[in-house]
């Protein structure tokens, strides 16, 4: 199959997710063009111990493992043509002469214009392919339009939008409920897809049962009596129960939870995490919370002493959760003269017992 698209990537695409390159290549059908200026900008990010630095280093490792197939130095372009495995085609692209001058006072704008020049030059270099400049920066995309370059953001080229059915309802006779646990869901629901994470089995007689599905497709029935026995804080509504069951099952590497503020996300997560630490499945709990404004630890609060107190506003959900759990653990005890002091001591005990750490992104 012949190549049909050439994607010229802005720096922010790689910093967002370097693995996206493989998806863009579409099994080797498309060419990825990396402008020279993008390489220069990525070099600066490699030294950062942040997510951006990780992505820059990840891309550098990909380049290091590429095989150079040819180098084209024909004026006015210089192109290093590389291949990563069988499915990823990467061309490093530069011009021998740029029309945009480098202005040290406006270095980012100058870099954007040079990247756009490469995208414009790519239209000339790849006359048989559709050249697309891909950027998350709206201003960079506007510059691209000035050069008559086709521009897109990260997900504009997706023709399919996945539809998740997180809780699927299935009609099933209640006489079968007790036989479902550890069976393959495909035997019960031939239309099962991997996006059906949880099931509600509804019987014509009005009874119902619930289950989560393992990554391998096994049914794990939800039993409130067995699953949540001994927990200081138990889930209340059905979605909390699905969430807690999934956490305690320890079958999944990552849980992505979207819910309204105050719905118990942090509370359920910590209660489950404490149970898993108690069982010896993990050694500690790490709480990561970013402020809205910045991932730079000093950007929002200043480089002054007393950081723990200044960071408390960003860790408020953590402290509220630990205080709630502490109160639950103390509920059956005799009244104390200074309850707040006792609660703070219990919170400190929880932090020590479960080895709870607070981590700022970039540390």
N, C-alpha and C positions, 0 to 999 in steps of 0.2 A: 504494500500500500504506500502510495507516495505521500510525502509530507504536505500538509495543507495549511498549517498555521505557523507563524513565527511570533513567539511571545518575547517582547523586550521587557525585562523586569526592572522595576525601580527598587532601590535599596530596601524600602519598607516592606516589600513583599517577602523578601528573604528573611528579614528580621521578624516578621510576623510568624512565619512557619516555613523553614527551609525544606521540609518534606513535601510541601505543596508543589515543588518542581516536578516530582515524579507524576503527580496527578495531571499537571499541565501537559506533560509529554505525551500522555494518552498512548502508552505502550510503544513509544518511538515514532508516532505519527507526526508529532510537532517538534519544532526546534526552540530551545530556550536560548535567548541572547542575553548575555550579561555585559553591560557597558563597562568600559575601563573605569569610569568614575565610580561606579557601584563597588568595584573591587577596592578602590581607595577608601571609600567610606566604611566598608565592612572591616577593613584592616584596623580602623580606629576602634570599632566596637569589640573586636576580639579580646581586648584586655579587660573588658567589663565583666564583673561577676554578677551579672543579672541575666534575666531571660533573653534580653537582646544579645548579650555577649555569648550566651549558650548557642543561640541560633547562628550567629556569625561563625563560631568555631565549628558548629555542625556542618555548615556549608563549606568551610575550609577543608574539613575532612573529606567531604564528597569530592571536591576538586582534586585533592591529593590522590584519590583513588581512581580518577578518570584516566583514560587512555587517550593520548593526543594522536589524532588520525592525520591531521595535516595543518599547515600554517600558510595562510594566504596573505602575502604582503603587497599585493597589487594596489597601487594608489587609486583613490585616496583613503582606502580602508586597510586595516590589519585585523585579520580574523584567525583566532586559534580555534580549530574545530576538534572537539573532544567528545568522548562517549563514556558514559557510566553504565557498565553492564550492557544489556542488549536494548533496554527500553528508554534510556535517558540520553538525549543529544543536547550538548551544551556548546555554544559558541561564545568565546570571549571576544568582544568587538571594540575596536578603537578607531579613531580617525587620526590621520597624520597632521591635520590642521583643523582646529575648531574656530568657528566664527565668534563664539562667546568668550569674552575675556574673563579671567578669574579676578574677582573683586574681593579682597580680603575682608572688607566690611560687610559684604553680602555673599558669603561663601556658599551658603545653602542654596540661594537662588541661582548662583553661577553654576553649581553642580547640577541642579535640576535642568538648566538649559543645555548643558553638555550631554546629559543623559537623553534629553529629547532630540538633540542633534544626531545621536546614534540611532534612535528610533526612526528618525527621518531618513538617515542614510541606509538603514536596513531595508526600507521600501525599495531603494535603488538596487541594493545588493541581492535581495531575494525577490525578483520581479514576478515569479510564478506563485508566490505564497501570499496569504493574507497576513500582514504585519500588524500586531496589536501591542500597544504600550500598556502595560499593567502596573497600576499604582494605587495605593491607598490615599495618596495626597491629592485632594481636589484641585489645588493650585497647579501641581505638576501636570495633572490631566488637562487643565485649561491651557497650559503652555503647549501641550501636545496638539491641541486643536488648532492653535496658531500655526503650527507646522503641517497641518493637514494630515495628522497621524490619527488612526483609529485608536481610541482610548477606552479602557474598561477598568472598573474596580475589581476587587478580588473575586466576587461571586456573580458578576453580571453574565459570565459565560456559561453558567450552570443552567442546563435545560430541565433538570429534574430537581425538584424540591422534596426532600424526604418527608413523609408523613408518619409520625410516630403514634402508635396506639399503645400508650403506656399500660393501661388497664383494659384488657379485652374481656368482654362478657360473653359467656358461652352457655347455651342451654344444655343441661345434663341431668339425668335422673339422679335423685339424691341417694338411691341405693348403691351408686357407684362411687360416692365420695370417699369412702374408706379404702378404696382400692387404688386411688390415684397416686399416693405418695411414692416418689422415686421412679415413676413410669416416665417414658418419653412423651412429651407433650404432642409430638407429631402423631402418636397413636390415637390420641383423643381429639386433636384438632388438625386435620390434614392441611388446613390453610394457615397453619402457624408460620410466622416469620420471626426473625431474630429481634425485631423491634417490639414484639409483644412480651414485655418484661414481666407482667403480672396478669393473673387471671381471676375473674369472678365467675364461679360456676353457679348457675341459677337453675333450680329444679322447678318443674311445673307445680309441685306441691307447696311452693313458697319458701323452701329451705335454700340456703346458699352456703358456699364454701369458697375459700380464697387460697391462692398459691402464688409463689414467685417461681420464675423459671431460671435454671442455672445456665451458664454460657454453653454448656453441652446439650441443653434442651431437656433436662430432667425436671420433673415437677417436684417442688418442695412445698407441701401443704402448710398453711399457716395455722398454728395452734396457740391460742393466747395462753392457755394453761402451761404449756411446755416451753414455748419460745421465750416468754418474758418473765418466767418464774425467778423470784429473788431480786428483780430490778427495783432500785429505789424509786425510779420514775418510769412509769409504763406509758406506752403510746395510747392515745385515746381514740382518734378517728382512724378510718380505714387506711388512708394514705400514710399516716404516721406508722401504722402497723406494717405496711409493705416496706417502708423505708427501714424501720428497725430490724425487720426480718432479714432484709438484704444485707444490712451491715453486720449483724450477728452471724450470718451464714458464712461470712468471710470468703465468698465465692468470686467476688468482683474486685478488680484492682482499683477502679476509680468509680466514684458515685458523683453524679452531677445533679444537684437539687435546685429547683426553682420554685419558690413559694413566697407568699406575702410575708412581710416583716411580722414577727410575733407568732408565727405558725409553729415554732418549735424545732426549726432545722438544727440550730446549734445545740440545743438541749438534747435532742435525740442522738445527734452525732457523738456528743461527749459521753452520754450514758452508755452507748454501745461501745465506744472506744475504751472506756474504763473496764467494761466487762471483758473485752478482748485482751487488755493488758493483764487483768487478773488471771485469765486463763493461760497466760504465757505465750499468746500468739504474737504479741508485739512487746517491745521494751519501753516505749515511751509514746507520748502524744505531743505532736507539734502543731501549734496554732499559728496560722499565717493569715495576716489581715493587712490589707493595703488601704491607705487613705485614698480619698477620691482624687486628690490633686497630683500626687507624685509617688514614684517608687523610691525616690531618694530620701533616705532616712533623715537627712538634715534639711531638706527643702521646705518642709511644712512647719517644723517646730524650732529650727535654729540649732546651731551646734553649741549648746550650753549644757551645764550639768543638770542632773535630775531627770534624765530621759525617761525613766520608768514612770514617773508621775505624769510627764507630758504625754506619754504614749497611752496613758490610761483611757483617754477618750476614744482611741482607735481600738482598744481592747475591751471596751465596755461590754460587748456581747459575751465575751469570755468570762469576765468577772460576775456578770449577772447570772450566767449559767452555773458557775461554780457556787455562788451564794445560794441559788435555788436548791441545788443538790445537797449542799451542806445543811440547809434547813430541813430537808426531807430526812436526812440521816439523824438529825437531832430531835426530830418531832416527838419520839416516844420517850425521850429522856426527861429527867426532872427539870423544872424551870431553874434558870441560873439568874444571878443578880444582874449581870451585865451581858445580855444576849448578843449584842453586836460584837463584843470582844470575843465571845465564844464562837460566833459565826466566822469571824476573820481568822481565828485559830484553826477552825475546821477547814476553811478554804486553803490555808497554808499547808495543812496536813494532806489534803487532796493533791495539791501540786507536787508535794514530795513523794507521796505514795505512788502516784501514776506517772511520775517523771514528766510533768507537763512543761513544755517549753514554748516560748513566744518568739516567732521569727518574723523579721521584717524582710519583704522581698528585696533581694539584692545582697543580703548578708552572706 
